[in-house]
Amino acid sequence: MSELVQYVVVRGDLLKTMGWPIGAVIAQACHACTAVTHLFYNDSYTQAYLANLDVMHKVVLEVPDETSLNDLCLKLLNEDIHHKLWIEQPENISTCLATKPYPKNKVQSYFKKYKLLKL
């Protein structure tokens, strides 16, 4: 089996134009990762990922804005790639998306056009 990976996609504009503190943006990623792990806890890939905590692999990527994040979410839904779109409350804005763990070769193509998140 290919290496298991969890993709985390964060809106870059939260930092760059909206002035969110780094900690608040990191919290969004943490929320999405925790939620998707809970939602898909019994999934075989999730269980395999959690079975060896010291080798978990996450890739944290950036999209430019909320529209781009929502577009990615729709694409993943259409392709049946399980994920959680985190919607921050009470602002009610999409901030981050995290996939459940998948074999890298199964999902990597959906994320190739995005760059690593830079602070």
Backbone atoms as SQL, in Angstrom:
CREATE TABLE atoms (id INTEGER PRIMARY KEY, chain TEXT, resi INTEGER, resn TEXT, atom TEXT, x REAL, y REAL, z REAL);
INSERT INTO atoms VALUES
  (1, 'A', 1, 'MET', 'N', 0.848, -1.189, 0.000),
  (2, 'A', 1, 'MET', 'CA', 0.000, 0.000, 0.000),
  (3, 'A', 1, 'MET', 'C', 0.890, 1.248, 0.000),
  (4, 'A', 2, 'SER', 'N', 0.427, 2.253, -0.687),
  (5, 'A', 2, 'SER', 'CA', 1.108, 3.546, -0.734),
  (6, 'A', 2, 'SER', 'C', 1.104, 4.172, 0.661),
  (7, 'A', 3, 'GLU', 'N', 2.038, 5.073, 0.891),
  (8, 'A', 3, 'GLU', 'CA', 2.100, 5.803, 2.161),
  (9, 'A', 3, 'GLU', 'C', 0.772, 6.496, 2.442),
  (10, 'A', 4, 'LEU', 'N', 0.312, 6.412, 3.685),
  (11, 'A', 4, 'LEU', 'CA', -0.913, 7.117, 4.068),
  (12, 'A', 4, 'LEU', 'C', -0.589, 8.576, 4.350),
  (13, 'A', 5, 'VAL', 'N', -1.467, 9.459, 3.886),
  (14, 'A', 5, 'VAL', 'CA', -1.253, 10.889, 4.050),
  (15, 'A', 5, 'VAL', 'C', -2.588, 11.565, 4.332),
  (16, 'A', 6, 'GLN', 'N', -2.521, 12.617, 5.100),
  (17, 'A', 6, 'GLN', 'CA', -3.696, 13.458, 5.343),
  (18, 'A', 6, 'GLN', 'C', -3.386, 14.840, 4.782),
  (19, 'A', 7, 'TYR', 'N', -4.258, 15.308, 3.900),
  (20, 'A', 7, 'TYR', 'CA', -4.091, 16.642, 3.341),
  (21, 'A', 7, 'TYR', 'C', -4.900, 17.647, 4.153),
  (22, 'A', 8, 'VAL', 'N', -4.277, 18.780, 4.448),
  (23, 'A', 8, 'VAL', 'CA', -4.907, 19.872, 5.180),
  (24, 'A', 8, 'VAL', 'C', -4.734, 21.114, 4.315),
  (25, 'A', 9, 'VAL', 'N', -5.849, 21.771, 3.992),
  (26, 'A', 9, 'VAL', 'CA', -5.807, 22.923, 3.089),
  (27, 'A', 9, 'VAL', 'C', -6.391, 24.133, 3.816),
  (28, 'A', 10, 'VAL', 'N', -5.580, 25.172, 3.917),
  (29, 'A', 10, 'VAL', 'CA', -5.915, 26.371, 4.682),
  (30, 'A', 10, 'VAL', 'C', -6.021, 27.569, 3.743),
  (31, 'A', 11, 'ARG', 'N', -6.894, 28.481, 4.063),
  (32, 'A', 11, 'ARG', 'CA', -7.010, 29.728, 3.296),
  (33, 'A', 11, 'ARG', 'C', -5.859, 30.671, 3.629),
  (34, 'A', 12, 'GLY', 'N', -5.063, 31.017, 2.629),
  (35, 'A', 12, 'GLY', 'CA', -3.949, 31.940, 2.828),
  (36, 'A', 12, 'GLY', 'C', -4.394, 33.355, 3.137),
  (37, 'A', 13, 'ASP', 'N', -5.570, 33.757, 2.634),
  (38, 'A', 13, 'ASP', 'CA', -6.019, 35.131, 2.861),
  (39, 'A', 13, 'ASP', 'C', -6.354, 35.412, 4.321),
  (40, 'A', 14, 'LEU', 'N', -6.577, 34.368, 5.115),
  (41, 'A', 14, 'LEU', 'CA', -6.834, 34.598, 6.540),
  (42, 'A', 14, 'LEU', 'C', -5.634, 35.301, 7.176),
  (43, 'A', 15, 'LEU', 'N', -4.429, 34.888, 6.775),
  (44, 'A', 15, 'LEU', 'CA', -3.196, 35.498, 7.290),
  (45, 'A', 15, 'LEU', 'C', -2.837, 36.781, 6.546),
  (46, 'A', 16, 'LYS', 'N', -2.913, 36.710, 5.222),
  (47, 'A', 16, 'LYS', 'CA', -2.323, 37.757, 4.386),
  (48, 'A', 16, 'LYS', 'C', -3.176, 39.003, 4.233),
  (49, 'A', 17, 'THR', 'N', -4.485, 38.853, 4.165),
  (50, 'A', 17, 'THR', 'CA', -5.311, 40.052, 3.958),
  (51, 'A', 17, 'THR', 'C', -6.324, 40.293, 5.075),
  (52, 'A', 18, 'MET', 'N', -6.685, 39.224, 5.785),
  (53, 'A', 18, 'MET', 'CA', -7.670, 39.397, 6.850),
  (54, 'A', 18, 'MET', 'C', -7.036, 39.613, 8.216),
  (55, 'A', 19, 'GLY', 'N', -5.720, 39.386, 8.302),
  (56, 'A', 19, 'GLY', 'CA', -4.990, 39.685, 9.523),
  (57, 'A', 19, 'GLY', 'C', -5.229, 38.740, 10.691),
  (58, 'A', 20, 'TRP', 'N', -5.605, 37.504, 10.399),
  (59, 'A', 20, 'TRP', 'CA', -5.776, 36.548, 11.494),
  (60, 'A', 20, 'TRP', 'C', -4.411, 36.219, 12.098),
  (61, 'A', 21, 'PRO', 'N', -4.334, 36.057, 13.398),
  (62, 'A', 21, 'PRO', 'CA', -3.080, 35.611, 14.027),
  (63, 'A', 21, 'PRO', 'C', -2.741, 34.183, 13.581),
  (64, 'A', 22, 'ILE', 'N', -1.461, 33.871, 13.545),
  (65, 'A', 22, 'ILE', 'CA', -1.008, 32.543, 13.127),
  (66, 'A', 22, 'ILE', 'C', -1.664, 31.457, 13.980),
  (67, 'A', 23, 'GLY', 'N', -1.747, 31.686, 15.267),
  (68, 'A', 23, 'GLY', 'CA', -2.346, 30.692, 16.159),
  (69, 'A', 23, 'GLY', 'C', -3.793, 30.394, 15.814),
  (70, 'A', 24, 'ALA', 'N', -4.539, 31.403, 15.427),
  (71, 'A', 24, 'ALA', 'CA', -5.945, 31.201, 15.059),
  (72, 'A', 24, 'ALA', 'C', -6.060, 30.364, 13.788),
  (73, 'A', 25, 'VAL', 'N', -5.159, 30.582, 12.846),
  (74, 'A', 25, 'VAL', 'CA', -5.180, 29.808, 11.594),
  (75, 'A', 25, 'VAL', 'C', -4.773, 28.362, 11.867),
  (76, 'A', 26, 'ILE', 'N', -3.762, 28.172, 12.698),
  (77, 'A', 26, 'ILE', 'CA', -3.354, 26.812, 13.060),
  (78, 'A', 26, 'ILE', 'C', -4.496, 26.096, 13.776),
  (79, 'A', 27, 'ALA', 'N', -5.229, 26.821, 14.609),
  (80, 'A', 27, 'ALA', 'CA', -6.374, 26.227, 15.301),
  (81, 'A', 27, 'ALA', 'C', -7.420, 25.723, 14.310),
  (82, 'A', 28, 'GLN', 'N', -7.616, 26.439, 13.204),
  (83, 'A', 28, 'GLN', 'CA', -8.568, 25.995, 12.192),
  (84, 'A', 28, 'GLN', 'C', -8.158, 24.642, 11.624),
  (85, 'A', 29, 'ALA', 'N', -6.871, 24.494, 11.338),
  (86, 'A', 29, 'ALA', 'CA', -6.364, 23.221, 10.822),
  (87, 'A', 29, 'ALA', 'C', -6.534, 22.111, 11.862),
  (88, 'A', 30, 'CYS', 'N', -6.274, 22.435, 13.112),
  (89, 'A', 30, 'CYS', 'CA', -6.445, 21.444, 14.187),
  (90, 'A', 30, 'CYS', 'C', -7.911, 21.016, 14.297),
  (91, 'A', 31, 'HIS', 'N', -8.821, 21.980, 14.230),
  (92, 'A', 31, 'HIS', 'CA', -10.255, 21.655, 14.286),
  (93, 'A', 31, 'HIS', 'C', -10.637, 20.701, 13.159),
  (94, 'A', 32, 'ALA', 'N', -10.211, 21.022, 11.938),
  (95, 'A', 32, 'ALA', 'CA', -10.576, 20.204, 10.780),
  (96, 'A', 32, 'ALA', 'C', -9.993, 18.794, 10.908),
  (97, 'A', 33, 'CYS', 'N', -8.735, 18.682, 11.333),
  (98, 'A', 33, 'CYS', 'CA', -8.103, 17.367, 11.489),
  (99, 'A', 33, 'CYS', 'C', -8.795, 16.531, 12.560),
  (100, 'A', 34, 'THR', 'N', -9.111, 17.154, 13.682),
  (101, 'A', 34, 'THR', 'CA', -9.790, 16.432, 14.756),
  (102, 'A', 34, 'THR', 'C', -11.171, 15.980, 14.303),
  (103, 'A', 35, 'ALA', 'N', -11.900, 16.866, 13.639),
  (104, 'A', 35, 'ALA', 'CA', -13.258, 16.542, 13.198),
  (105, 'A', 35, 'ALA', 'C', -13.268, 15.409, 12.179),
  (106, 'A', 36, 'VAL', 'N', -12.374, 15.459, 11.192),
  (107, 'A', 36, 'VAL', 'CA', -12.368, 14.419, 10.161),
  (108, 'A', 36, 'VAL', 'C', -11.925, 13.078, 10.750),
  (109, 'A', 37, 'THR', 'N', -11.039, 13.100, 11.720),
  (110, 'A', 37, 'THR', 'CA', -10.624, 11.862, 12.383),
  (111, 'A', 37, 'THR', 'C', -11.799, 11.259, 13.149),
  (112, 'A', 38, 'HIS', 'N', -12.561, 12.103, 13.807),
  (113, 'A', 38, 'HIS', 'CA', -13.742, 11.625, 14.529),
  (114, 'A', 38, 'HIS', 'C', -14.782, 11.060, 13.554),
  (115, 'A', 39, 'LEU', 'N', -15.061, 11.791, 12.485),
  (116, 'A', 39, 'LEU', 'CA', -16.083, 11.373, 11.520),
  (117, 'A', 39, 'LEU', 'C', -15.757, 10.039, 10.852),
  (118, 'A', 40, 'PHE', 'N', -14.470, 9.799, 10.603),
  (119, 'A', 40, 'PHE', 'CA', -14.055, 8.602, 9.868),
  (120, 'A', 40, 'PHE', 'C', -13.188, 7.688, 10.740),
  (121, 'A', 41, 'TYR', 'N', -13.439, 7.717, 12.034),
  (122, 'A', 41, 'TYR', 'CA', -12.618, 6.975, 12.989),
  (123, 'A', 41, 'TYR', 'C', -12.569, 5.480, 12.675),
  (124, 'A', 42, 'ASN', 'N', -13.675, 4.897, 12.269),
  (125, 'A', 42, 'ASN', 'CA', -13.726, 3.458, 12.015),
  (126, 'A', 42, 'ASN', 'C', -13.254, 3.058, 10.624),
  (127, 'A', 43, 'ASP', 'N', -12.901, 4.018, 9.801),
  (128, 'A', 43, 'ASP', 'CA', -12.384, 3.752, 8.466),
  (129, 'A', 43, 'ASP', 'C', -11.047, 3.005, 8.566),
  (130, 'A', 44, 'SER', 'N', -10.826, 2.061, 7.679),
  (131, 'A', 44, 'SER', 'CA', -9.600, 1.254, 7.759),
  (132, 'A', 44, 'SER', 'C', -8.333, 2.083, 7.553),
  (133, 'A', 45, 'TYR', 'N', -8.376, 3.071, 6.659),
  (134, 'A', 45, 'TYR', 'CA', -7.201, 3.931, 6.477),
  (135, 'A', 45, 'TYR', 'C', -6.944, 4.777, 7.723),
  (136, 'A', 46, 'THR', 'N', -8.005, 5.292, 8.321),
  (137, 'A', 46, 'THR', 'CA', -7.846, 6.092, 9.543),
  (138, 'A', 46, 'THR', 'C', -7.241, 5.238, 10.647),
  (139, 'A', 47, 'GLN', 'N', -7.727, 4.021, 10.796),
  (140, 'A', 47, 'GLN', 'CA', -7.193, 3.141, 11.836),
  (141, 'A', 47, 'GLN', 'C', -5.725, 2.805, 11.587),
  (142, 'A', 48, 'ALA', 'N', -5.367, 2.559, 10.348),
  (143, 'A', 48, 'ALA', 'CA', -3.964, 2.274, 10.025),
  (144, 'A', 48, 'ALA', 'C', -3.084, 3.493, 10.299),
  (145, 'A', 49, 'TYR', 'N', -3.599, 4.673, 9.983),
  (146, 'A', 49, 'TYR', 'CA', -2.880, 5.937, 10.203),
  (147, 'A', 49, 'TYR', 'C', -2.627, 6.161, 11.690),
  (148, 'A', 50, 'LEU', 'N', -3.647, 5.872, 12.487),
  (149, 'A', 50, 'LEU', 'CA', -3.547, 6.080, 13.934),
  (150, 'A', 50, 'LEU', 'C', -2.755, 4.976, 14.637),
  (151, 'A', 51, 'ALA', 'N', -2.555, 3.863, 13.975),
  (152, 'A', 51, 'ALA', 'CA', -1.867, 2.735, 14.598),
  (153, 'A', 51, 'ALA', 'C', -0.384, 3.002, 14.819),
  (154, 'A', 52, 'ASN', 'N', 0.164, 3.972, 14.108),
  (155, 'A', 52, 'ASN', 'CA', 1.585, 4.291, 14.262),
  (156, 'A', 52, 'ASN', 'C', 1.741, 5.815, 14.322),
  (157, 'A', 53, 'LEU', 'N', 1.448, 6.374, 15.472),
  (158, 'A', 53, 'LEU', 'CA', 1.407, 7.826, 15.633),
  (159, 'A', 53, 'LEU', 'C', 2.717, 8.533, 15.302),
  (160, 'A', 54, 'ASP', 'N', 3.823, 7.842, 15.455),
  (161, 'A', 54, 'ASP', 'CA', 5.116, 8.486, 15.234),
  (162, 'A', 54, 'ASP', 'C', 5.477, 8.664, 13.764),
  (163, 'A', 55, 'VAL', 'N', 4.680, 8.107, 12.860),
  (164, 'A', 55, 'VAL', 'CA', 4.979, 8.275, 11.439),
  (165, 'A', 55, 'VAL', 'C', 3.806, 8.878, 10.666),
  (166, 'A', 56, 'MET', 'N', 2.911, 9.566, 11.360),
  (167, 'A', 56, 'MET', 'CA', 1.814, 10.228, 10.656),
  (168, 'A', 56, 'MET', 'C', 2.384, 11.232, 9.669),
  (169, 'A', 57, 'HIS', 'N', 1.754, 11.318, 8.490),
  (170, 'A', 57, 'HIS', 'CA', 2.212, 12.242, 7.454),
  (171, 'A', 57, 'HIS', 'C', 1.057, 13.144, 7.066),
  (172, 'A', 58, 'LYS', 'N', 1.272, 14.448, 7.252),
  (173, 'A', 58, 'LYS', 'CA', 0.304, 15.455, 6.842),
  (174, 'A', 58, 'LYS', 'C', 0.983, 16.400, 5.860),
  (175, 'A', 59, 'VAL', 'N', 0.201, 16.878, 4.897),
  (176, 'A', 59, 'VAL', 'CA', 0.678, 17.895, 3.973),
  (177, 'A', 59, 'VAL', 'C', -0.250, 19.086, 4.133),
  (178, 'A', 60, 'VAL', 'N', 0.319, 20.229, 4.510),
  (179, 'A', 60, 'VAL', 'CA', -0.479, 21.434, 4.766),
  (180, 'A', 60, 'VAL', 'C', -0.291, 22.391, 3.594),
  (181, 'A', 61, 'LEU', 'N', -1.385, 22.606, 2.881),
  (182, 'A', 61, 'LEU', 'CA', -1.365, 23.401, 1.661),
  (183, 'A', 61, 'LEU', 'C', -2.193, 24.668, 1.833),
  (184, 'A', 62, 'GLU', 'N', -2.077, 25.546, 0.844),
  (185, 'A', 62, 'GLU', 'CA', -2.747, 26.842, 0.895),
  (186, 'A', 62, 'GLU', 'C', -3.586, 27.059, -0.356),
  (187, 'A', 63, 'VAL', 'N', -4.792, 27.581, -0.140),
  (188, 'A', 63, 'VAL', 'CA', -5.607, 28.111, -1.237),
  (189, 'A', 63, 'VAL', 'C', -5.724, 29.608, -1.005),
  (190, 'A', 64, 'PRO', 'N', -5.977, 30.382, -2.063),
  (191, 'A', 64, 'PRO', 'CA', -5.961, 31.831, -1.886),
  (192, 'A', 64, 'PRO', 'C', -7.134, 32.406, -1.089),
  (193, 'A', 65, 'ASP', 'N', -8.312, 31.774, -1.155),
  (194, 'A', 65, 'ASP', 'CA', -9.483, 32.421, -0.555),
  (195, 'A', 65, 'ASP', 'C', -10.608, 31.414, -0.322),
  (196, 'A', 66, 'GLU', 'N', -11.718, 31.909, 0.209),
  (197, 'A', 66, 'GLU', 'CA', -12.853, 31.049, 0.562),
  (198, 'A', 66, 'GLU', 'C', -13.470, 30.393, -0.673),
  (199, 'A', 67, 'THR', 'N', -13.575, 31.120, -1.766),
  (200, 'A', 67, 'THR', 'CA', -14.136, 30.550, -2.995),
  (201, 'A', 67, 'THR', 'C', -13.316, 29.352, -3.451),
  (202, 'A', 68, 'SER', 'N', -12.009, 29.474, -3.437),
  (203, 'A', 68, 'SER', 'CA', -11.125, 28.372, -3.848),
  (204, 'A', 68, 'SER', 'C', -11.281, 27.164, -2.922),
  (205, 'A', 69, 'LEU', 'N', -11.417, 27.418, -1.629),
  (206, 'A', 69, 'LEU', 'CA', -11.593, 26.330, -0.670),
  (207, 'A', 69, 'LEU', 'C', -12.927, 25.621, -0.911),
  (208, 'A', 70, 'ASN', 'N', -13.976, 26.388, -1.123),
  (209, 'A', 70, 'ASN', 'CA', -15.292, 25.799, -1.377),
  (210, 'A', 70, 'ASN', 'C', -15.314, 25.038, -2.700),
  (211, 'A', 71, 'ASP', 'N', -14.599, 25.535, -3.713),
  (212, 'A', 71, 'ASP', 'CA', -14.506, 24.834, -4.993),
  (213, 'A', 71, 'ASP', 'C', -13.803, 23.486, -4.823),
  (214, 'A', 72, 'LEU', 'N', -12.723, 23.470, -4.048),
  (215, 'A', 72, 'LEU', 'CA', -12.019, 22.226, -3.770),
  (216, 'A', 72, 'LEU', 'C', -12.936, 21.254, -3.035),
  (217, 'A', 73, 'CYS', 'N', -13.677, 21.761, -2.074),
  (218, 'A', 73, 'CYS', 'CA', -14.610, 20.933, -1.313),
  (219, 'A', 73, 'CYS', 'C', -15.609, 20.255, -2.250),
  (220, 'A', 74, 'LEU', 'N', -16.176, 21.011, -3.171),
  (221, 'A', 74, 'LEU', 'CA', -17.140, 20.455, -4.121),
  (222, 'A', 74, 'LEU', 'C', -16.511, 19.383, -5.011),
  (223, 'A', 75, 'LYS', 'N', -15.293, 19.643, -5.461),
  (224, 'A', 75, 'LYS', 'CA', -14.594, 18.673, -6.295),
  (225, 'A', 75, 'LYS', 'C', -14.377, 17.373, -5.529),
  (226, 'A', 76, 'LEU', 'N', -13.953, 17.476, -4.273),
  (227, 'A', 76, 'LEU', 'CA', -13.723, 16.282, -3.454),
  (228, 'A', 76, 'LEU', 'C', -15.031, 15.540, -3.193),
  (229, 'A', 77, 'LEU', 'N', -16.097, 16.283, -2.944),
  (230, 'A', 77, 'LEU', 'CA', -17.409, 15.648, -2.765),
  (231, 'A', 77, 'LEU', 'C', -17.815, 14.874, -4.012),
  (232, 'A', 78, 'ASN', 'N', -17.644, 15.488, -5.170),
  (233, 'A', 78, 'ASN', 'CA', -18.007, 14.847, -6.435),
  (234, 'A', 78, 'ASN', 'C', -17.184, 13.593, -6.718),
  (235, 'A', 79, 'GLU', 'N', -15.957, 13.562, -6.203),
  (236, 'A', 79, 'GLU', 'CA', -15.058, 12.424, -6.431),
  (237, 'A', 79, 'GLU', 'C', -15.092, 11.422, -5.271),
  (238, 'A', 80, 'ASP', 'N', -15.976, 11.676, -4.293),
  (239, 'A', 80, 'ASP', 'CA', -16.133, 10.799, -3.121),
  (240, 'A', 80, 'ASP', 'C', -14.844, 10.674, -2.305),
  (241, 'A', 81, 'ILE', 'N', -14.133, 11.792, -2.189),
  (242, 'A', 81, 'ILE', 'CA', -12.952, 11.855, -1.327),
  (243, 'A', 81, 'ILE', 'C', -13.423, 12.430, 0.008),
  (244, 'A', 82, 'HIS', 'N', -13.372, 11.603, 1.038),
  (245, 'A', 82, 'HIS', 'CA', -13.914, 12.004, 2.337),
  (246, 'A', 82, 'HIS', 'C', -13.035, 13.054, 3.007),
  (247, 'A', 83, 'HIS', 'N', -13.701, 14.072, 3.515),
  (248, 'A', 83, 'HIS', 'CA', -13.004, 15.200, 4.136),
  (249, 'A', 83, 'HIS', 'C', -13.972, 15.942, 5.054),
  (250, 'A', 84, 'LYS', 'N', -13.437, 16.926, 5.749),
  (251, 'A', 84, 'LYS', 'CA', -14.248, 17.823, 6.570),
  (252, 'A', 84, 'LYS', 'C', -13.881, 19.249, 6.206),
  (253, 'A', 85, 'LEU', 'N', -14.877, 20.007, 5.809),
  (254, 'A', 85, 'LEU', 'CA', -14.707, 21.442, 5.599),
  (255, 'A', 85, 'LEU', 'C', -15.023, 22.108, 6.921),
  (256, 'A', 86, 'TRP', 'N', -14.025, 22.791, 7.501),
  (257, 'A', 86, 'TRP', 'CA', -14.256, 23.467, 8.770),
  (258, 'A', 86, 'TRP', 'C', -14.858, 24.842, 8.505),
  (259, 'A', 87, 'ILE', 'N', -15.983, 25.105, 9.146),
  (260, 'A', 87, 'ILE', 'CA', -16.669, 26.394, 9.025),
  (261, 'A', 87, 'ILE', 'C', -16.656, 27.043, 10.394),
  (262, 'A', 88, 'GLU', 'N', -15.890, 28.110, 10.508),
  (263, 'A', 88, 'GLU', 'CA', -15.707, 28.791, 11.791),
  (264, 'A', 88, 'GLU', 'C', -16.981, 29.533, 12.182),
  (265, 'A', 89, 'GLN', 'N', -17.340, 29.361, 13.448),
  (266, 'A', 89, 'GLN', 'CA', -18.507, 30.040, 14.011),
  (267, 'A', 89, 'GLN', 'C', -18.043, 31.027, 15.074),
  (268, 'A', 90, 'PRO', 'N', -18.693, 32.143, 15.281),
  (269, 'A', 90, 'PRO', 'CA', -19.970, 32.524, 14.681),
  (270, 'A', 90, 'PRO', 'C', -19.831, 33.224, 13.321),
  (271, 'A', 91, 'GLU', 'N', -18.609, 33.335, 12.806),
  (272, 'A', 91, 'GLU', 'CA', -18.408, 34.040, 11.541),
  (273, 'A', 91, 'GLU', 'C', -19.085, 33.342, 10.362),
  (274, 'A', 92, 'ASN', 'N', -19.242, 32.003, 10.472),
  (275, 'A', 92, 'ASN', 'CA', -19.859, 31.193, 9.432),
  (276, 'A', 92, 'ASN', 'C', -19.083, 31.273, 8.109),
  (277, 'A', 93, 'ILE', 'N', -17.747, 31.174, 8.217),
  (278, 'A', 93, 'ILE', 'CA', -16.909, 31.192, 7.023),
  (279, 'A', 93, 'ILE', 'C', -16.057, 29.920, 6.964),
  (280, 'A', 94, 'SER', 'N', -15.899, 29.416, 5.759),
  (281, 'A', 94, 'SER', 'CA', -15.046, 28.247, 5.546),
  (282, 'A', 94, 'SER', 'C', -13.595, 28.674, 5.719),
  (283, 'A', 95, 'THR', 'N', -12.860, 27.946, 6.533),
  (284, 'A', 95, 'THR', 'CA', -11.477, 28.335, 6.813),
  (285, 'A', 95, 'THR', 'C', -10.448, 27.281, 6.435),
  (286, 'A', 96, 'CYS', 'N', -10.842, 26.009, 6.479),
  (287, 'A', 96, 'CYS', 'CA', -9.875, 24.930, 6.313),
  (288, 'A', 96, 'CYS', 'C', -10.607, 23.663, 5.904),
  (289, 'A', 97, 'LEU', 'N', -9.860, 22.784, 5.269),
  (290, 'A', 97, 'LEU', 'CA', -10.395, 21.491, 4.863),
  (291, 'A', 97, 'LEU', 'C', -9.341, 20.442, 5.171),
  (292, 'A', 98, 'ALA', 'N', -9.768, 19.312, 5.704),
  (293, 'A', 98, 'ALA', 'CA', -8.842, 18.200, 5.950),
  (294, 'A', 98, 'ALA', 'C', -9.455, 16.915, 5.417),
  (295, 'A', 99, 'THR', 'N', -8.641, 16.134, 4.717),
  (296, 'A', 99, 'THR', 'CA', -9.099, 14.822, 4.269),
  (297, 'A', 99, 'THR', 'C', -8.884, 13.816, 5.386),
  (298, 'A', 100, 'LYS', 'N', -9.608, 12.721, 5.305),
  (299, 'A', 100, 'LYS', 'CA', -9.246, 11.586, 6.147),
  (300, 'A', 100, 'LYS', 'C', -7.948, 11.023, 5.562),
  (301, 'A', 101, 'PRO', 'N', -7.232, 10.216, 6.286),
  (302, 'A', 101, 'PRO', 'CA', -6.029, 9.615, 5.705),
  (303, 'A', 101, 'PRO', 'C', -6.375, 8.729, 4.510),
  (304, 'A', 102, 'TYR', 'N', -5.546, 8.836, 3.488),
  (305, 'A', 102, 'TYR', 'CA', -5.688, 8.044, 2.264),
  (306, 'A', 102, 'TYR', 'C', -4.308, 7.612, 1.805),
  (307, 'A', 103, 'PRO', 'N', -4.237, 6.542, 1.012),
  (308, 'A', 103, 'PRO', 'CA', -2.967, 6.260, 0.333),
  (309, 'A', 103, 'PRO', 'C', -2.634, 7.456, -0.566),
  (310, 'A', 104, 'LYS', 'N', -1.414, 7.904, -0.484),
  (311, 'A', 104, 'LYS', 'CA', -0.998, 9.104, -1.217),
  (312, 'A', 104, 'LYS', 'C', -1.315, 9.009, -2.701),
  (313, 'A', 105, 'ASN', 'N', -1.082, 7.855, -3.291),
  (314, 'A', 105, 'ASN', 'CA', -1.297, 7.720, -4.736),
  (315, 'A', 105, 'ASN', 'C', -2.770, 7.801, -5.135),
  (316, 'A', 106, 'LYS', 'N', -3.676, 7.676, -4.176),
  (317, 'A', 106, 'LYS', 'CA', -5.110, 7.755, -4.479),
  (318, 'A', 106, 'LYS', 'C', -5.620, 9.201, -4.510),
  (319, 'A', 107, 'VAL', 'N', -4.974, 10.100, -3.754),
  (320, 'A', 107, 'VAL', 'CA', -5.522, 11.460, -3.614),
  (321, 'A', 107, 'VAL', 'C', -4.570, 12.579, -4.020),
  (322, 'A', 108, 'GLN', 'N', -3.318, 12.272, -4.222),
  (323, 'A', 108, 'GLN', 'CA', -2.318, 13.303, -4.499),
  (324, 'A', 108, 'GLN', 'C', -2.693, 14.193, -5.683),
  (325, 'A', 109, 'SER', 'N', -3.309, 13.633, -6.694),
  (326, 'A', 109, 'SER', 'CA', -3.626, 14.400, -7.901),
  (327, 'A', 109, 'SER', 'C', -4.593, 15.552, -7.637),
  (328, 'A', 110, 'TYR', 'N', -5.426, 15.440, -6.618),
  (329, 'A', 110, 'TYR', 'CA', -6.382, 16.505, -6.297),
  (330, 'A', 110, 'TYR', 'C', -5.707, 17.735, -5.691),
  (331, 'A', 111, 'PHE', 'N', -4.475, 17.571, -5.234),
  (332, 'A', 111, 'PHE', 'CA', -3.807, 18.633, -4.482),
  (333, 'A', 111, 'PHE', 'C', -2.541, 19.153, -5.149),
  (334, 'A', 112, 'LYS', 'N', -2.173, 18.610, -6.302),
  (335, 'A', 112, 'LYS', 'CA', -0.911, 18.966, -6.966),
  (336, 'A', 112, 'LYS', 'C', -0.787, 20.458, -7.292),
  (337, 'A', 113, 'LYS', 'N', -1.895, 21.122, -7.587),
  (338, 'A', 113, 'LYS', 'CA', -1.807, 22.522, -8.005),
  (339, 'A', 113, 'LYS', 'C', -1.629, 23.497, -6.845),
  (340, 'A', 114, 'TYR', 'N', -1.719, 23.003, -5.621),
  (341, 'A', 114, 'TYR', 'CA', -1.604, 23.888, -4.458),
  (342, 'A', 114, 'TYR', 'C', -0.192, 23.852, -3.892),
  (343, 'A', 115, 'LYS', 'N', 0.219, 24.970, -3.332),
  (344, 'A', 115, 'LYS', 'CA', 1.554, 25.074, -2.739),
  (345, 'A', 115, 'LYS', 'C', 1.471, 24.872, -1.230),
  (346, 'A', 116, 'LEU', 'N', 2.605, 24.544, -0.636),
  (347, 'A', 116, 'LEU', 'CA', 2.669, 24.422, 0.825),
  (348, 'A', 116, 'LEU', 'C', 2.324, 25.769, 1.461),
  (349, 'A', 117, 'LEU', 'N', 1.632, 25.709, 2.594),
  (350, 'A', 117, 'LEU', 'CA', 1.284, 26.924, 3.326),
  (351, 'A', 117, 'LEU', 'C', 2.556, 27.615, 3.804),
  (352, 'A', 118, 'LYS', 'N', 2.639, 28.916, 3.543),
  (353, 'A', 118, 'LYS', 'CA', 3.768, 29.712, 4.026),
  (354, 'A', 118, 'LYS', 'C', 3.229, 30.807, 4.924),
  (355, 'A', 119, 'LEU', 'N', 3.882, 30.968, 6.047),
  (356, 'A', 119, 'LEU', 'CA', 3.461, 31.989, 7.017),
  (357, 'A', 119, 'LEU', 'C', 4.136, 33.308, 6.737);
